[in-house]
Amino acid sequence: MKKIIFILAASILATVSYSADHIVVQKDKTFHPNYIKAKVGDRIIFKNDDGFAHNAFSDSESDEFDIGMQKPGQDVVVVMKNPGKVEVECAIHPNMHLTIDVQK
Amino acid sequence: MKYFSRFGTILTGGVVAAILTTSAVAKEDMNKWLRPENVPAPKDNQITPERITLGKFLYFDTRLSRDNTVSCATCHNPELGWSDGQPKAIGIEGRQGPRNSPTIINTAYQRHQFWDGRAKSLEEQALGPIQADVEMDMDLDELVKRLNGIKGYKELFEKAYPGEGITKDTIAKAIATFERTVVSTEAPFDRYIKGDENAISENAKKGFALFTGKGKCNNCHDGFNFTDGSFHNLGLGDSDIGRYKLKKRASWFHAFKTPTLRDVTKTAPYFHDGSIKTLEEATAVCGNGGRFPNSKNLSPLIEDRGLTQEEIRLIVDFLATLEGEPMKLEIPTKFPQ
């Protein structure tokens, strides 16, 4: 019986994925930090701390997204879906860059 | 990008070695208004005197156009603030382009070139107008052939890019190198920022305060080059979709690059469509809500800030202090044969 419970618990643990949150602050037209190591399933939370609108998009092969117009003070969550290097830019301020290194 | 020292006689003034104190602007805020000492250039195209010389000849040489009538300088004329004074560019046979000719002053410091930012380097930019049918309408293979037939150019290319020959690549690199030498000279505003309280008028000082305060102009016209390289829809109401043409990204609809304000007094008419004749009008459009405030994808930064006519005049007084001395430039009159 103990063995069965152990196997059951182990298999539940094996199927539960633990995702982490990574906070990226947009301040002074810069992503802080500008490099993140993440895992598939992790959440990237973009927090606009500037007094004007921002954006975050990626055309990277592994993960393509565009959060649209992000108002000052607004938080937007993006979940990393696939492993790979995700290059993120602000469509309004293209000098803003962030690299997310997504691993399995 | 690596940083290189500037060369040549045209590179005068404006180089800031020391930062002095000023009572009007907090010390920690001053650095961003001062031009960096060095001009950035890519690793594979370092700035050398030979490349500047070659690039300058190419820039002013009308033989780079199909019918030998138009050069880069036709639309980016040093006598006209490195623009052309026209609402929209005019190329060979009087063909009108779709947009205003932007100044090339300080393009070395910009990551994206053209109004829509479609070129990510000056090298990439340099070949665009040569090929555009409304500008120089020149086939690049034909141009390479044409230049290879000019002994003087063969020698200059060999000096500038030894062993590389005359190619599309070396043509672009040489022109880009010359463009990197077209940098703003020291303006009264620079002297003011460095501590000379008498360099600009009291009205201009008030204008600068409005520029960074009530007007919030520096939300986009930020830093020494008075642009943060951002893309916005100002609500001008014309049919040009701007950066959206590159990709159907919502925030790129009708968005255009924020232009530099260095020497802006010399570069009228203004905006991507050349529809604004004066700085007063331009300031009113940006500062008081755009021409069409209900435009789709209007930048949220374009809102009515309630600038009065007097305040607009003060901002324009400040903008005039961004005009530097003309660069010392010897325009070629004889070209390689």
Interface residues (C-beta under 8 A of the other chain):
Chain A: K29 G51 F52 A53 N55 F57 D66 G68 M69 K71 A91 I92 H93 P94 N95
Chain B: R111 H112 G117 N219 D222 D228 G229 S230 F231 H232 R249 A250 S251 W252 A255 S299 P300 L301
